[in-house]
């Protein structure tokens, strides 16, 4: 799963949620560079969203918009990773009172999410778009 977790490595296991060491995957050097770049930029935007300062609203808007540059880049990196090992893209979900906000339908295709409970955390997945959400 490709996700920003404010660490140097944005590749995580869907089941345990821990980082997957890039050297454990046979990634071409160009792909490693793409993953690292996306992780660096996504981490910066997530940091601005967490700051609760003047950049919070802008960062949240960018992270929630699937057509924003950071999400377009992330979806492309996810597609590349999918050629090596099945990969989902974790969508940003802002906290609402009582937990994460969960959309009624996939923002990519409008289809339903399927519940995945095979891991440490229950997730919602869109198999068609390879998107993942936290299921509170």
Secondary structure, DSSP 8 states (H G I E B T S, - for coil): -B---SSS--BB-TTT--B--GGGS---HHHHHHHHHHHHHHHHHHHHHHTTSTTHHHHHHHHH-TTSHHHHHHHHHHHHHHTTS---EE----EETTEE---SS-TTTS---EEE-SSSS-EEEETTTTEEEE--
